[in-house]
């Protein structure tokens, strides 16, 4: 039963979504336009893939 819980934590989409959102905010704050748009594109692709 504990293996199932660990697997759920590792596959939970919260961590990658949070990391990409923080990357987009940090890139926007640094005026890194290409990095900002690429992280927003990654968020969009992740949500459209059905992973979320």
Biopython code that builds the backbone (N, CA, C, O; Angstrom):
import numpy as np
from Bio.PDB.StructureBuilder import StructureBuilder

atoms = [
    (1, "UNK", "N", (0.822, -1.197, 0.000)),
    (1, "UNK", "CA", (0.000, 0.000, 0.000)),
    (1, "UNK", "C", (0.865, 1.260, 0.000)),
    (1, "UNK", "O", (0.496, 2.269, -0.600)),
    (2, "UNK", "N", (2.000, 1.202, 0.664)),
    (2, "UNK", "CA", (2.857, 2.378, 0.734)),
    (2, "UNK", "C", (3.498, 2.682, -0.622)),
    (2, "UNK", "O", (3.745, 3.843, -0.948)),
    (3, "UNK", "N", (3.767, 1.639, -1.408)),
    (3, "UNK", "CA", (4.327, 1.839, -2.739)),
    (3, "UNK", "C", (3.384, 2.616, -3.639)),
    (3, "UNK", "O", (3.821, 3.412, -4.471)),
    (4, "UNK", "N", (2.103, 2.386, -3.472)),
    (4, "UNK", "CA", (1.100, 3.097, -4.255)),
    (4, "UNK", "C", (1.082, 4.581, -3.888)),
    (4, "UNK", "O", (0.947, 5.438, -4.761)),
    (5, "UNK", "N", (1.216, 4.876, -2.612)),
    (5, "UNK", "CA", (1.234, 6.266, -2.166)),
    (5, "UNK", "C", (2.463, 6.992, -2.707)),
    (5, "UNK", "O", (2.359, 8.135, -3.153)),
    (6, "UNK", "N", (3.614, 6.347, -2.671)),
    (6, "UNK", "CA", (4.832, 6.959, -3.196)),
    (6, "UNK", "C", (4.706, 7.204, -4.695)),
    (6, "UNK", "O", (5.163, 8.227, -5.205)),
    (7, "UNK", "N", (4.087, 6.262, -5.393)),
    (7, "UNK", "CA", (3.914, 6.417, -6.843)),
    (7, "UNK", "C", (2.989, 7.592, -7.158)),
    (7, "UNK", "O", (3.232, 8.348, -8.098)),
    (8, "UNK", "N", (1.931, 7.737, -6.366)),
    (8, "UNK", "CA", (1.021, 8.875, -6.579)),
    (8, "UNK", "C", (1.735, 10.198, -6.368)),
    (8, "UNK", "O", (1.524, 11.152, -7.117)),
    (9, "UNK", "N", (2.571, 10.253, -5.357)),
    (9, "UNK", "CA", (3.305, 11.506, -5.096)),
    (9, "UNK", "C", (4.266, 11.839, -6.226)),
    (9, "UNK", "O", (4.416, 13.005, -6.591)),
    (10, "UNK", "N", (4.915, 10.825, -6.778)),
    (10, "UNK", "CA", (5.870, 11.066, -7.856)),
    (10, "UNK", "C", (5.194, 11.433, -9.170)),
    (10, "UNK", "O", (5.776, 12.143, -9.991)),
    (11, "UNK", "N", (3.979, 10.957, -9.375)),
    (11, "UNK", "CA", (3.287, 11.235, -10.634)),
    (11, "UNK", "C", (2.273, 12.367, -10.510)),
    (11, "UNK", "O", (1.572, 12.672, -11.475)),
    (12, "UNK", "N", (2.188, 12.978, -9.367)),
    (12, "UNK", "CA", (1.263, 14.091, -9.174)),
    (12, "UNK", "C", (1.688, 15.271, -10.056)),
    (12, "UNK", "O", (2.860, 15.645, -10.036)),
    (13, "UNK", "N", (0.788, 15.857, -10.814)),
    (13, "UNK", "CA", (1.161, 16.940, -11.727)),
    (13, "UNK", "C", (1.415, 18.275, -11.032)),
    (13, "UNK", "O", (1.796, 19.243, -11.691)),
    (14, "UNK", "N", (1.214, 18.347, -9.733)),
    (14, "UNK", "CA", (1.388, 19.612, -9.030)),
    (14, "UNK", "C", (2.829, 20.125, -9.105)),
    (14, "UNK", "O", (3.045, 21.318, -9.322)),
    (15, "UNK", "N", (3.802, 19.254, -8.930)),
    (15, "UNK", "CA", (5.197, 19.686, -8.928)),
    (15, "UNK", "C", (5.654, 20.251, -10.273)),
    (15, "UNK", "O", (6.214, 21.347, -10.286)),
    (16, "UNK", "N", (5.447, 19.565, -11.415)),
    (16, "UNK", "CA", (5.892, 20.158, -12.675)),
    (16, "UNK", "C", (5.130, 21.432, -13.044)),
    (16, "UNK", "O", (5.709, 22.357, -13.614)),
    (17, "UNK", "N", (3.855, 21.483, -12.727)),
    (17, "UNK", "CA", (3.074, 22.685, -13.034)),
    (17, "UNK", "C", (3.571, 23.858, -12.189)),
    (17, "UNK", "O", (3.710, 24.972, -12.694)),
    (18, "UNK", "N", (3.836, 23.613, -10.924)),
    (18, "UNK", "CA", (4.344, 24.677, -10.057)),
    (18, "UNK", "C", (5.729, 25.144, -10.514)),
    (18, "UNK", "O", (6.012, 26.342, -10.518)),
    (19, "UNK", "N", (6.581, 24.205, -10.896)),
    (19, "UNK", "CA", (7.921, 24.567, -11.364)),
    (19, "UNK", "C", (7.860, 25.389, -12.644)),
    (19, "UNK", "O", (8.580, 26.379, -12.776)),
    (20, "UNK", "N", (7.011, 24.991, -13.586)),
    (20, "UNK", "CA", (6.883, 25.749, -14.830)),
    (20, "UNK", "C", (6.269, 27.125, -14.596)),
    (20, "UNK", "O", (6.663, 28.098, -15.239)),
    (21, "UNK", "N", (5.317, 27.211, -13.690)),
    (21, "UNK", "CA", (4.709, 28.510, -13.377)),
    (21, "UNK", "C", (5.731, 29.443, -12.740)),
    (21, "UNK", "O", (5.785, 30.626, -13.075)),
    (22, "UNK", "N", (6.540, 28.920, -11.825)),
    (22, "UNK", "CA", (7.585, 29.750, -11.211)),
    (22, "UNK", "C", (8.631, 30.177, -12.241)),
    (22, "UNK", "O", (9.137, 31.298, -12.194)),
    (23, "UNK", "N", (8.948, 29.279, -13.166)),
    (23, "UNK", "CA", (9.893, 29.619, -14.226)),
    (23, "UNK", "C", (9.338, 30.735, -15.103)),
    (23, "UNK", "O", (10.070, 31.651, -15.479)),
    (24, "UNK", "N", (8.055, 30.667, -15.430)),
    (24, "UNK", "CA", (7.441, 31.706, -16.253)),
    (24, "UNK", "C", (7.441, 33.051, -15.536)),
    (24, "UNK", "O", (7.715, 34.080, -16.154)),
    (25, "UNK", "N", (7.140, 33.057, -14.251)),
    (25, "UNK", "CA", (7.132, 34.308, -13.478)),
    (25, "UNK", "C", (8.535, 34.880, -13.352)),
    (25, "UNK", "O", (8.738, 36.084, -13.505)),
    (26, "UNK", "N", (9.508, 34.007, -13.071)),
    (26, "UNK", "CA", (10.889, 34.482, -12.946)),
    (26, "UNK", "C", (11.419, 35.020, -14.274)),
    (26, "UNK", "O", (12.118, 36.032, -14.304)),
    (27, "UNK", "N", (11.086, 34.347, -15.360)),
    (27, "UNK", "CA", (11.542, 34.801, -16.678)),
    (27, "UNK", "C", (10.897, 36.129, -17.044)),
    (27, "UNK", "O", (11.543, 36.992, -17.639)),
    (28, "UNK", "N", (9.628, 36.298, -16.691)),
    (28, "UNK", "CA", (8.965, 37.566, -16.977)),
    (28, "UNK", "C", (9.580, 38.688, -16.151)),
    (28, "UNK", "O", (9.723, 39.810, -16.635)),
    (29, "UNK", "N", (9.943, 38.390, -14.909)),
    (29, "UNK", "CA", (10.551, 39.411, -14.049)),
    (29, "UNK", "C", (11.933, 39.809, -14.560)),
    (29, "UNK", "O", (12.357, 40.950, -14.373)),
    (30, "UNK", "N", (12.631, 38.888, -15.197)),
    (30, "UNK", "CA", (13.973, 39.172, -15.714)),
    (30, "UNK", "C", (13.963, 39.656, -17.167)),
    (30, "UNK", "O", (15.021, 39.844, -17.768)),
    (31, "UNK", "N", (12.776, 39.855, -17.722)),
    (31, "UNK", "CA", (12.623, 40.251, -19.125)),
    (31, "UNK", "C", (13.265, 39.246, -20.080)),
    (31, "UNK", "O", (13.791, 39.627, -21.126)),
    (32, "UNK", "N", (13.221, 37.981, -19.725)),
    (32, "UNK", "CA", (13.713, 36.911, -20.584)),
    (32, "UNK", "C", (12.524, 36.410, -21.407)),
    (32, "UNK", "O", (11.903, 35.401, -21.075)),
    (33, "UNK", "N", (12.226, 37.127, -22.469)),
    (33, "UNK", "CA", (11.008, 36.896, -23.238)),
    (33, "UNK", "C", (10.906, 35.484, -23.795)),
    (33, "UNK", "O", (9.863, 34.841, -23.683)),
    (34, "UNK", "N", (11.980, 35.006, -24.390)),
    (34, "UNK", "CA", (11.933, 33.676, -25.009)),
    (34, "UNK", "C", (11.727, 32.601, -23.953)),
    (34, "UNK", "O", (10.937, 31.681, -24.163)),
    (35, "UNK", "N", (12.412, 32.695, -22.833)),
    (35, "UNK", "CA", (12.254, 31.718, -21.767)),
    (35, "UNK", "C", (10.859, 31.787, -21.167)),
    (35, "UNK", "O", (10.281, 30.754, -20.827)),
    (36, "UNK", "N", (10.317, 32.975, -21.036)),
    (36, "UNK", "CA", (8.971, 33.143, -20.500)),
    (36, "UNK", "C", (7.950, 32.476, -21.413)),
    (36, "UNK", "O", (7.104, 31.716, -20.941)),
    (37, "UNK", "N", (8.018, 32.751, -22.712)),
    (37, "UNK", "CA", (7.056, 32.164, -23.634)),
    (37, "UNK", "C", (7.233, 30.661, -23.765)),
    (37, "UNK", "O", (6.254, 29.936, -23.943)),
    (38, "UNK", "N", (8.467, 30.185, -23.678)),
    (38, "UNK", "CA", (8.664, 28.735, -23.767)),
    (38, "UNK", "C", (8.109, 28.024, -22.538)),
    (38, "UNK", "O", (7.577, 26.920, -22.657)),
    (39, "UNK", "N", (8.222, 28.630, -21.369)),
    (39, "UNK", "CA", (7.655, 28.006, -20.169)),
    (39, "UNK", "C", (6.130, 28.065, -20.196)),
    (39, "UNK", "O", (5.472, 27.135, -19.730)),
    (40, "UNK", "N", (5.560, 29.138, -20.732)),
    (40, "UNK", "CA", (4.106, 29.209, -20.873)),
    (40, "UNK", "C", (3.633, 28.171, -21.897)),
    (40, "UNK", "O", (2.589, 27.544, -21.713)),
    (41, "UNK", "N", (4.396, 27.996, -22.964)),
    (41, "UNK", "CA", (4.078, 26.962, -23.947)),
    (41, "UNK", "C", (4.163, 25.567, -23.360)),
    (41, "UNK", "O", (3.353, 24.701, -23.690)),
    (42, "UNK", "N", (5.134, 25.346, -22.493)),
    (42, "UNK", "CA", (5.246, 24.045, -21.822)),
    (42, "UNK", "C", (4.041, 23.799, -20.910)),
    (42, "UNK", "O", (3.531, 22.681, -20.845)),
    (43, "UNK", "N", (3.591, 24.832, -20.212)),
    (43, "UNK", "CA", (2.400, 24.696, -19.377)),
    (43, "UNK", "C", (1.172, 24.369, -20.234)),
    (43, "UNK", "O", (0.359, 23.522, -19.865)),
    (44, "UNK", "N", (1.049, 25.036, -21.360)),
    (44, "UNK", "CA", (-0.097, 24.784, -22.239)),
    (44, "UNK", "C", (-0.041, 23.367, -22.802)),
    (44, "UNK", "O", (-1.057, 22.673, -22.839)),
    (45, "UNK", "N", (1.126, 22.941, -23.236)),
    (45, "UNK", "CA", (1.265, 21.594, -23.761)),
    (45, "UNK", "C", (1.003, 20.540, -22.709)),
    (45, "UNK", "O", (0.403, 19.504, -22.994)),
    (46, "UNK", "N", (1.450, 20.800, -21.496)),
    (46, "UNK", "CA", (1.222, 19.850, -20.401)),
    (46, "UNK", "C", (-0.263, 19.727, -20.092)),
    (46, "UNK", "O", (-0.760, 18.629, -19.844)),
    (47, "UNK", "N", (-0.963, 20.839, -20.107)),
    (47, "UNK", "CA", (-2.402, 20.782, -19.800)),
    (47, "UNK", "C", (-3.200, 20.179, -20.952)),
    (47, "UNK", "O", (-4.207, 19.510, -20.720)),
    (48, "UNK", "N", (-2.765, 20.407, -22.190)),
    (48, "UNK", "CA", (-3.485, 19.851, -23.333)),
    (48, "UNK", "C", (-3.207, 18.369, -23.542)),
    (48, "UNK", "O", (-3.963, 17.686, -24.234)),
    (49, "UNK", "N", (-2.138, 17.872, -22.953)),
    (49, "UNK", "CA", (-1.795, 16.465, -23.151)),
    (49, "UNK", "C", (-2.677, 15.523, -22.342)),
    (49, "UNK", "O", (-2.624, 14.307, -22.521)),
    (50, "UNK", "N", (-3.483, 16.085, -21.457)),
    (50, "UNK", "CA", (-4.341, 15.248, -20.625)),
    (50, "UNK", "C", (-3.667, 14.807, -19.356)),
    (50, "UNK", "O", (-4.217, 13.990, -18.617)),
    (51, "UNK", "N", (-2.479, 15.330, -19.079)),
    (51, "UNK", "CA", (-1.751, 14.939, -17.886)),
    (51, "UNK", "C", (-2.276, 15.617, -16.640)),
    (51, "UNK", "O", (-2.031, 15.156, -15.525)),
    (52, "UNK", "N", (-2.990, 16.697, -16.822)),
    (52, "UNK", "CA", (-3.472, 17.451, -15.660)),
    (52, "UNK", "C", (-4.898, 17.075, -15.382)),
    (52, "UNK", "O", (-5.501, 17.594, -14.443)),
]
sb = StructureBuilder()
sb.init_structure("model")
sb.init_model(0)
sb.init_chain("A")
sb.init_seg("    ")
for serial, (resi, resn, name, xyz) in enumerate(atoms, 1):
    if name == "N":
        sb.init_residue(resn, " ", resi, " ")
    sb.init_atom(name, np.array(xyz, "f"), 0.0, 1.0, " ", f" {name:<3s}", serial, name[0])
structure = sb.get_structure()
